[in-house]
Every structure is written in C-alpha cells, then in structure tokens.
Amino acid sequence: MLKSIKIQDAGVAIYLLLAFIFMIITIPSWILDVCIAFNIAIAFAVLFNTIFAKEVLDMSLFPTMLLFTTLFRISLNISSTKLILTTGNPGNVVTTFGQYVGGNDIIVGAIVFIILIIIQFLVINQGSERVAEVTARFTLDAMPGKQMAIDADLNTGAIDDEEAKRRREKLQEESSFFGSMDGAVKYVKGDATAGLIITAINLVGGIAMGVLRQGQDISTALSTYSILTIGDGLVSQIPSLLISLSTGILVTKASKSADFGTMLVGQLFGLPKSMYFVGAAICFLGIATPLNPIIFLALGMLFIVGGRVIQNTVEEAQVETAVEADEVSAEEVRKPENVVSLLSVDPIELEFGYGIIPLADVNQGGDLLDRVVMIRRQVALELGTVVPIIRLRDNIQLNPNQYIIKIKGIQVSEGEILFDHYMAMNPGFVEEEITGIPTFEPSFHLPAIWITEGQRERAESMGYTVVDPPSIIATHLTEVIRKHISELLTRQDVQNLVNNLRDTNPSLVDELTPKLLGLGEIQKVLQNMLKEDISIRDLLTIFETLADYAPMTRDTDVLTEYARQALKRAISAKFFPPNEVTSVVTLDPKVESDIMASVKQTETGSYLTLDPARIKAIMSSVENEVRKLEEAGKNSIVVTSPIVRIYFKKLTEDYISDLIVISYNEIDTNVELQSIGMVTG
C-alpha cells in the first residue's frame, strides 16, 4: 500500500513537472501527439467520473484537478505554438484536427472554433460560475441550521455520537468544497479566454513567420498557418469544453443515492402521463403539418408505447413493494429476537399531546429541540455530569395541551400549557392584578395565570414575570432532571468521567481505582453529591480526597462527607451569597447526640433506630424553624456538626426533600451566618 501511494504521488509530481518543462523546451511533434492524446483522455476521465459520482464529495479534489489540468493544457498550447511557428509541423493530432475536424477549410474551421468558444464561454462557464457562487453562499448560510439539526437528532436519539461526528465532518467538507469550487470555476473561465487569445496570436504570428522568414506569399501563409492554428485551438478547446461540462455537472448535481444517469433518465422519462402527451403532440405535428409524417408518427408512437411500458413497470413495482413490505412485516413479527428492542428503557422521555407538536416541529418554527440541547449543556456545566439523551415523543392518548416527563419509563411529573398563550406569575410586588385563566406553574407549583399575546406587554409593565410555553416546558424538564440526576448517573457514565480524568492525571486515577475503590463505590459517592445538588465538575479534587481517605474507610457515606468538605469553597459560593449575612437554622447538640447514638452500622450501610415519636418531634421542630426562613424569603438551610450531617439529611429527606443541610466544615471562613432558630425535639 505504501509503495502504491508513493507511485501515485510521484505520478502527480511528474505530471506537474512536465507542464513546466513543456513551457521551457521545444519537444518533438510525436511527444506532443502523445501528450495531447493523454490530455484528451484525462478530460474524458474527469467527465465520466463526475457523471457517475453519487455525491459531490466523491470528487472533493475537483478544484485541484481543475488547476492541474488547466496548467498542463496551457503548457501543451505553448509547445504546439513553438512547433507551428518554428517548423510548421505541430504533429499528427493538431494537423488532423485542423484538416478533418475543421473540414480542411479556413472558414469552416474558424466557425467551428468560434462556436466551441461561444458554447464554453457564454453558456457552460457563465452558468457554472453562477451556480457555484450561489451554492457556496447558500451552503455557508445553511451551516448553522444544519448543525442545529444534527444536535437535535443527537438529542432525540435518532443518531449516536459517532454519526453526529461524521455528519459534522461531512458538513465542514461540503462547505470547504463549494467555497473552493466558487474560485476554481474561474480557472475554467480564464482558460477559455486564454485559448481565444492564444489562437489569435498564433494566427498573426504564423502569417508573419510564413511571409518574413519562409518567403511565402500572404495567401499561402494564411492557408497553411490558419488551418494549423485552428487545429491547435480545437485540440485545446475540446478537452477544455469537457472539463467545463464536468464542472457544470458537479456544481448542479443533486443526487445522493443513485447514479447520475439513472436519476436523469428516470426523471426525464419516468412519468407515463408525460410520455403519452409527448407522443400525442409529436403525432399531431406529423399529421397536421407538412413535416415528414413517417419520422414524426414513428417517434410519437415510440413515446406512447414507451409510456405504456413504463406504466406497467411502475404498477408491477408497486405491487412487488407492497408484497415485500407485508413479507418483511410478517417476518419481523415472527422473529423472537425483536422482542429485545422492546425491553430497553429510555432514561428521560418527554411525551406531549398533539397540540404541543408545533413547539417541537422545526418546520413550524418550534424551538423546543434547541432548548432541550441547551438543557443538557446547562446541566453539564452546573453539575459536571452528562445528561442522557432526552427522548421526545408525541402521544395521542394525552390531552392536546398536556405533557408528561418520564424517568426510566415511569412518569414522574406532568404539566399542561395553553398554546399561543403566556404564563404570568406575580413575584410578590405587583400592585394591580391582570385578568387571565388561573393555573399553577408546573416546576414549583406557584400560582399563575394564562394571558394572551395582547396582554403580554401590559403584564410585563405591571411587574409580572411572563414566560412562553417552550420556556415553561424547558424549565420544568430542567428541574425534573436536576432532581433525578443522581439516579441517571450510571457506572458507564462514571467510567467515562474516570477516563477523561485519566488523560490529565493518570497517576491519581491508577492509585484510586480499582486498588482503593471500585467503580460502583465511586458512583455512590458521586450520586450522593448530585442528590443534594452539589456539582461534581471538580472531579480532580473529589478523587484526590477519595484517594486520601479510602485507605481508612470504604463507607461511601463517610467518603461523601470528606469530598463535600474538600469542596467547601464551591458549596459556600452556591448557598451563601458573598458580602451578605445568611440566615440559617442550627441543630440542638442534644438532638445531634441522640441521632449519633441511634446510628447502626451494617455491611450494607448505616441506618437510624430513633423512636418514631422522637422523629416526629424533631420533624415538627424542623418544619417550624424552616417556616420562619421561608416567611423571611430565605433558603431553607440547616447547619449541623460534620459527623451528624449525613444522618440528619437522611432523617429529613422523606419529609422535606428540598431542605439544605450543611455541616460547619463545609462553610468557608469568610461566610457570615445568623442563626434564627434551633431544631429541638
């Protein structure tokens, strides 16, 4: 393989080197014949490869080919010009083209040459240049939309990461290709112009050489050199015309799934109704006009018969397709392994009624897919973990404006919106109320009202917080994901995080796992932190802490506390605003000691053995103290000693799930706290 590549590289280098050599030295006429024949063969090769390429990127090096072939063709022009002017014998190919193709007549040859120039320069080149320019501009303009479509397909699970990467690379290649084609078409246009100028120079120079150097009269010199010059021009312009045609085909190619010829013939002659009308029109011309009836009637009948044959073929194909579809469906049903596909459960699903479909349909201006992509990015930045693919589905069994959110196939939340309405929420300082349809915000169950588009501006001016339906769904989905992100973190996700950290800190990862902690134990620590909305993005600090304390204990709850304490700066920044005194609730030392006395350790973990009556008394005190914080507009934060924190959190999470429990060791030294109450029991 290496040898083959070297030979190919050497061949390209020799091809370019010969082009420069031909510009400098005078070559024999027989070598010129060989090179001209080779040039024509290359032009045909480019043309047919362009025709049969299934998509434009199959000819991704076409701009480079244009440059190389144009340079080589110009060098042959220079070599043939030298031979015409010096010897009057440019070789068999040039002479034959001048005499045979040009009809051995100055006028005929000149007319044929001019026609070729007109076709190439004014028809093919002009059209190709315009198409290439427009295609390049529209390809560049369409890139953001195509990239968003790839992100949307990746987000909905239609494609995987590898396919998304392949599509992005292909999109980049298409953009680069059409940008290059926009400039490369100028080579072809310049080549046609240069051919016309070179031919004119050869004609004047040849007549001058014949008269001044060889003593010929003007008539003989004109006859001799004109035919040779026209032959030289035809030899150059015919391959140039083939390359121009290839360029036009490539920039207008739209087929991506079949051969160009098959698609072209199919689209031109594939509709039976059209064939019937064409045949009838041709037959009418043969009968009703003085045109040759034999030719026109025969051609018309050929179209009619062809239309009938095509119609029969189409009908048979439709029947075969229907039968094959039924057989495939039956075969799929009979396959026992197909049941396996029904066993998989999507981590996150968003199902919605048909009334919400416009919000998710890009063609109808919906941007829900884009918002879902942003949700995954936002959670990744805030919590340091990758959110699984969010599957979006329409469900006709739901109410038109209803949506439900499922985690691992089980519904965990739902909501309902009014399409073409906005949700207005009173932040607490609105003096004048606005009329609307009463409702509740689905994420936090706050009272709100639905208002129309016409009321939106007035509601905002009055101080209401106004959000549109896609934002409502996106916010609700984000909160549900944050609430359940810990159970969505799988061992494979943890392995991916470990692999990423290994790239920069291999010694740390090798020390920690699997020697000190297994993958499952690291997963439990990370899940404990995510469960309380603590970011694991600083994975380096977490792993450093686990490596320090894992030799002493493998209790994941205790290791979680050590990891939280190592992240106290981040925890303080999250829950305690800077330059502000934060109101909190503390825990009675007697309650702390009772909790620690009731902790029982087992092989599977720890649990509390507190008396139910005591638990009820403690929770009643917690609710009273938390109510004070809520009435003051503060977060519900309870501060405990480090050893008690995890057990107190376990005690309260079934009663007050959003209660923030922080130990003294997790609070940065510059944080100012104010205790407004104490939990007793």
PEJOWO-V787727 format. One record per helix or strand. SS is the DSSP state (h for helix, s for strand). FROM is the first residue (numbers start at 1). TO is the last residue. If there is no record, write none. Layout:
# PEJOWO-V787727
[[SS	FROM	TO] [SS	FROM	TO]]
This chain:
# PEJOWO-V787727
[[h	2	24] [h	29	52] [h	56	59] [h	62	86] [h	92	101] [h	106	156] [h	161	212] [h	218	252] [h	260	269] [h	272	288] [h	293	334] [h	336	342] [s	348	352] [h	354	360] [h	362	364] [h	368	383] [s	390	394] [s	402	407] [s	410	416] [s	422	425] [s	437	440] [s	447	451] [h	453	461] [s	465	468] [h	469	488] [h	491	504] [h	506	512] [h	519	531] [h	539	549] [h	556	566] [h	568	575] [s	581	587] [h	589	597] [s	599	602] [s	605	608] [h	612	631] [s	637	640] [h	642	652] [s	660	663] [h	664	666] [s	672	679]]
